Amino acid sequence: MPQTRPEHIVDAEFTRDMVETLSIWFEHYATGGVVTVEVTTHGLWLRNPYTKARQFLGRADVPDEPVAYRPAIDGLDDG
């Protein structure tokens, strides 16, 4: 297998409170000892591997332009 140079895709920035939240919820959201953090234009989300719902983890920066967000009851409305 040829060795390839890693390609930068995206940075995920975490504040201390986000790391603490991740630590508290880790076992609930982990599958095989791994938690998936979804990176969106609205921030970072913990994906529940069992219900497919997600929990807002936070956002470490202030967006350049305000983003509209309309949460759905089940947390999955992306429109």
Secondary structure as UniProt FT lines:
FT   HELIX           16..29
FT   TURN            32..33
FT   STRAND          37..40
FT   TURN            41..42
FT   STRAND          43..47
FT   TURN            49..51
FT   STRAND          54..58
FT   TURN            73..74
//
